[in-house]
Amino acid sequence: MDKIESLITAAQSGDMNAYALIVRQFQDMVYGYSYTLLGDFHLAEDAAQEAFVEAYYNLPKLQERKAFSGWLRQIVHHRCNRLLRGKTMTTLSLDESQGLYSKDIDPYQTVEKHEQHDIIKHVLQSLSQPLREVTTLFYINGYTHQEVSDFLEIPVNTVKSRLHASRKHLKERMIGMVKQELDHHGLPADFARKVIEDVPKVGFYQGGNNCPESYTFPSCLGACLKFLGRDLGRREIEIHGAKWYLNNNYVFIMGTSGEAFRLFWKPGWRLDNVNSLGDKSDPGEFIDRAFEAVGYKYQIVYKNPDDANHESLFKKAILENIQQKEHPVIGLGIIGPPECCVITGYDEKGDVLVGWNFFQGMPEHNQGIDFEPSGYFRKRNWYQDTWGLILIGEQTIPAPMPEIYRKSMQWAIDLAQRPTINLGGERQNGLAAYTAWSEALLQDDEFPSDNMDILRQRHMAHDNAAGMVAEGRWYGAQYLKMVVEDEPALAEDLNAALACYEAEHSLIWQIWGLVGGIGRSDEHVKNFADPAIRRQIAPLILQARAQEEKATQHLQHALKKKL
């Protein structure tokens, strides 16, 4: 078995490094052949990229490895036909377009250069298709007669005779110009790179007067949807004596997914109480409901450390969604904790991932991370820190808005009244979680004054729960205001419910004030560990519970009315 067949065998088993070597060997051949069909270097580059991605996905179907060259050519031909059907104009790269107007370039030289390009293009196109193919392939990167023969699936003598006919037609001086032109338009160094630009940034706080977004899944999904064209816009509000801007995508997903109405408490001061994504067996209703409401299919893939080929499967999924569908991917982890982030692209055939992550600016999490000029992170060796992928699928037809509103309100009621929820393990939930949280604060033996590590953990678990209620219920109130705008008949009940949620938000601010404000410094931790302060916090949590119960009753009354 020769080298290329060995590489194909390895690549068929999921070896991305083997496939990278195959791409390196054939990339100029594919690019040159694409140009002979398209007559446009930029379209040829697009066709080459798409062909290699398609070939990778279909490689397991290739039975005869010796036929790889011809099989690859057929894929390229199909891709070029698709691009020809969609071609409407000649394109220029950014470098070329800048060169047209640069004050440092002689305009006469520029005109001469483009005239030469047009002449060569015209001369190449004047050749018959068979002659144009062998001429272009032979002069791109010095492919041999045999390599051209294998790719085009014609005898070597036919390659030689066609080259002879081509030279006779072009003459020697023109052949030199053709080779120079093809060399000049060789594949760029970043051929193995694909990055979707202009995906909105995600982060806990974007600065300015943008409202914070601490729930990573709704924020990431909202950013992806905005890029895909589903943007509900921004809304200006006034709070704390200043004007702020609400991201309506985030508000809608917070409300319809139920993220705005949840509170979990797992005994043992667990830091994973904030996680709503479930586990491999059940990713949870929150994701299901969000994608159903926004009208998209999805697939979630969790890491399988026992599968040696799983990293290749992850790469394949990312490349397919970004290259073929131009859909950003939601990743779990990559940088920092296993929270959601947005993967917007890849480099070096997937060895480097590019995107937005909530933790990319934090020194404790971003060691070894590089950044793109746009601000996107660049992460190498990403698989070890990745827990899973959420792949955005095809668009669907969502339910009518009244039905979406009704389902979201019923879900908010269920989340309050259901005593336990199973998300990777059973947790106390809703009203029961408020009770368990307040009771845990009164267990003085759980707060050893001489162990700051334990106290920090206790405070972080408490602060996570406080953040769930403070931000969640505030956004829940904003979501109900959105519903009222569309369903004014429900205004009385929903305004009463959202007032309860806003009251919960204010109660959490009182709790934060008792420990010295928002923050997790050692001073905050010590204040929280003080039994006298915890005895003031516990009843405030029960007051928030009472407001939650009242809000639930108002929602139940609203659902009795016909939307």
ZIURSUL-V122433 format. One line per field, one symbol per residue. phi: phi as a letter, one per 40 degrees, with the letter a starting at -180 (. if undefined). psi: psi as a letter, one per 30 degrees, with the letter a starting at -180 (. if undefined). burial: + if it has 24 or more other ideal C-beta (glycine too) atoms within 12 Angstrom, else -. A space follows every 50 residues. Layout:
# ZIURSUL-V122433
phi=???
psi=???
burial=???
This chain:
# ZIURSUL-V122433
phi=.cccccccdccccgcccccccccccbcccccccccccbgacccccccccc ccccccccdccccbcccddcccccccdccccccccccbacbbcccccccc bcccbcccccccccccdcccccccccccdcccccccccccggccdccccc ccfbccccdcccccccccccgcccccccccccccbcccccdcbabccgcd cbicacggbcccbccccccccccccccchbbcgbbcbbafgacbbcccdc dccdcccgdcbbababdhfccccccbcgaccachcccdccccccgbcabb bccbccbccccccccccccccccccfbcbcbbggbgccccabcbiabffh cbbbibacbcccdcbbcgcbbcdchdcbbcfcccbbcabbcccccbcccd ddcccccccccccccccccbabbghcbcbfdccdccccccccccccbccc bccccccdcccccccccdcccdcccccccccccdccbcccdccccccccc ccccdcccccccccbhhcibccccccccccdccccccdcccccccccccc dcccccccccccc
psi=kleeeeeeeeefggjeeeeeeeeeefeeeeeeeeefefgkeeeeeeeeee eeeeeeegeffjejffgeeeeeeeeeeeeeeeeeffkflklkleeeeeff gkffkkeeeeeeeeeeeeeeeeeefflleeeeeeeeeefjghkleeeeee efhlleeeeeeeeeeeeeeeleeeeeeeeeeeeehlklfgegkjkjlgkk kllekflbhkkljfjeeeeeeeeeeeefgijgalkklkkhglklkkjfee eeeeeeffefglkljkkghkfgffkgfbaefjflfeeeeeeeefhkllkk klkjffjfgeeeeeeeeeeeeeeefhklkjljbekalhlklkjfallhhf fklkakkfgfgkeffgkgklkleffkljklhfefgkflkjkkblkljllk eeeeeeeeeeeeeefefkflkjiglklklbeeeeeeeeeefgiffgijfg jfeeeeeeeeeeeeeeeeeeeeeeeeeeeeeeeeefiffgeeeeeeefee eeeeeeeeeeeeefggaklhleeeeeeefjeeeefeeefeeeeeeeeeee eeeeeeeefflk.
burial=---+--++-+++-+++-+++-++-++++++++++++++++++++++++++ +++++++-+--+--+--++-+++++++-++--+----------------- ----------------+--++-++--+---+++++++++++-+-+-++++ ++-+----+--++--++--+---++-+++-++--+++---++++++--++ ++++-+---+++++++++++++++++++-+-+--+---------++++++ ++++++++++++++++--++-+++++++----++++++++++++++-+-+ +++------+++++++++++++++++++++++++++++++++++++++++ ++++++++++--------+--+--+++++--++-++++++++-----+-- ---+++++++++++++++--+-++--++++++++++++-++----++--- ----++++++++++++++++++++++++++++++--+--+--++++++++ ++++++++++++-++----+---++-+++---++-+++-++++++-++++ ++-+++-++---+
